[in-house]
Amino acid sequence: MSEHDDAPPMEAQRYEDGSISYPTHPRSLGGAEAVETIDLSEHTAEVITWTESTATPPGVREPNTIAIVEFEIDGESVRAVGQVAEDAEVEIGDEVEPVYAAELRDPEVGIKEPESQEWDGYRFQPVQ
């Protein structure tokens, strides 16, 4: 569902015990080993809750709507937290899809050197 063919995957990990984790970890909470990588950008999720921040860190848009969403993958659920797409409004229960953003915040603002970290990621956009 990514708008960009060159977008990196939104990787989650499935473990031997069937659980799924995002972000990925070498082992599940129960100690099971990872057996599969799942690209969450190929799935839709449901908004569990959301909030709007009006006091954001340097370089982050203001206001900044953040949502907790839940993906249902083969009977297992996995939650993710992220920004809502610009100019989008969400409500609890809405179906959303991950959309790739080359910059989640302005790399020229803040105390870290722009080359020291990645600035891209995924935002959530309501499914039309």
C-alpha positions as CSV (number, residue, x, y, z in Angstrom):
1,M,0.0,0.0,0.0
2,S,3.0,2.2,0.1
3,E,2.8,5.2,-2.2
4,H,6.5,4.9,-3.0
5,D,7.9,1.9,-4.8
6,D,11.3,2.5,-3.2
7,A,9.9,2.8,0.4
8,P,11.5,0.5,2.9
9,P,9.2,-2.0,4.6
10,M,7.5,-1.3,7.9
11,E,8.9,-4.5,9.4
12,A,7.3,-6.5,12.1
13,Q,8.5,-9.9,13.3
14,R,6.6,-13.1,13.8
15,Y,7.9,-15.6,16.4
16,E,7.8,-19.4,16.9
17,D,5.0,-18.9,19.4
18,G,2.9,-17.1,16.8
19,S,3.2,-13.7,18.4
20,I,4.0,-10.6,16.3
21,S,6.2,-7.7,17.4
22,Y,6.6,-4.1,16.0
23,P,9.3,-2.9,16.1
24,T,11.2,-6.1,15.6
25,H,13.2,-7.8,18.4
26,P,15.4,-10.9,18.3
27,R,13.0,-12.8,20.6
28,S,9.4,-12.5,21.6
29,L,8.4,-11.6,25.2
30,G,8.1,-15.3,25.9
31,G,11.6,-16.0,24.5
32,A,10.6,-17.5,21.2
33,E,12.9,-16.9,18.2
34,A,11.9,-14.9,15.1
35,V,10.8,-17.0,12.2
36,E,9.3,-14.4,9.7
37,T,9.4,-10.8,8.8
38,I,6.0,-9.1,8.0
39,D,5.7,-5.8,6.0
40,L,2.9,-3.9,7.8
41,S,2.8,-1.4,5.0
42,E,0.9,-4.1,3.0
43,H,-1.9,-4.2,5.6
44,T,-4.5,-1.9,7.1
45,A,-5.0,-1.2,10.8
46,E,-7.7,0.1,13.1
47,V,-7.3,3.3,15.2
48,I,-7.4,2.3,18.9
49,T,-6.9,5.9,20.2
50,W,-5.3,9.1,19.1
51,T,-4.2,12.5,20.5
52,E,-3.0,15.8,19.2
53,S,0.2,17.3,20.5
54,T,0.5,21.1,20.3
55,A,3.8,21.3,22.1
56,T,6.1,19.4,19.8
57,P,9.9,18.8,19.7
58,P,12.0,21.0,17.5
59,G,11.4,20.2,13.8
60,V,8.1,18.3,14.4
61,R,5.0,19.7,12.8
62,E,2.6,21.5,15.1
63,P,0.0,20.4,15.9
64,N,1.0,16.7,15.5
65,T,-1.6,14.1,15.6
66,I,-0.4,10.7,16.9
67,A,-2.4,7.4,16.8
68,I,-2.1,4.0,18.3
69,V,-3.3,1.5,15.6
70,E,-3.8,-2.2,15.7
71,F,-3.0,-4.5,12.8
72,E,-4.8,-7.9,12.6
73,I,-2.4,-10.4,10.9
74,D,-3.5,-14.1,10.6
75,G,-5.5,-13.9,13.9
76,E,-2.7,-12.1,15.8
77,S,-2.8,-8.5,16.6
78,V,0.2,-6.1,16.7
79,R,0.0,-2.4,17.7
80,A,2.1,0.6,16.4
81,V,2.3,4.2,17.3
82,G,2.8,6.9,14.7
83,Q,1.9,10.2,13.2
84,V,-1.3,10.6,11.3
85,A,-0.8,11.9,7.7
86,E,-0.9,15.6,7.3
87,D,-4.3,17.1,6.9
88,A,-6.0,13.8,7.8
89,E,-8.4,13.4,10.6
90,V,-9.0,10.1,12.4
91,E,-11.5,8.7,15.0
92,I,-11.4,5.6,17.1
93,G,-12.3,2.7,15.0
94,D,-11.2,4.2,11.7
95,E,-9.4,2.0,9.2
96,V,-6.0,3.4,8.3
97,E,-3.1,2.4,6.1
98,P,0.6,3.1,6.5
99,V,2.0,5.7,4.1
100,Y,5.7,6.3,3.6
101,A,7.1,9.8,4.5
102,A,10.6,10.7,3.5
103,E,10.8,13.1,6.5
104,L,8.8,12.7,9.7
105,R,10.5,15.9,11.0
106,D,12.9,18.6,9.8
107,P,16.5,17.2,10.0
108,E,17.9,20.7,10.1
109,V,16.2,21.6,13.4
110,G,17.3,20.1,16.7
111,I,20.5,19.2,18.4
112,K,21.5,16.0,16.5
113,E,23.5,16.1,13.3
114,P,21.2,15.3,10.4
115,E,23.5,12.5,9.2
116,S,23.4,10.8,12.6
117,Q,19.9,9.3,12.2
118,E,17.2,8.4,9.8
119,W,14.3,10.9,9.3
120,D,11.9,8.8,7.3
121,G,9.1,6.4,8.4
122,Y,5.4,5.8,8.1
123,R,2.4,7.8,9.0
124,F,-1.2,6.5,9.1
125,Q,-3.8,7.7,6.6
126,P,-7.5,6.9,6.6
127,V,-8.5,4.4,4.0
128,Q,-10.7,6.1,1.4
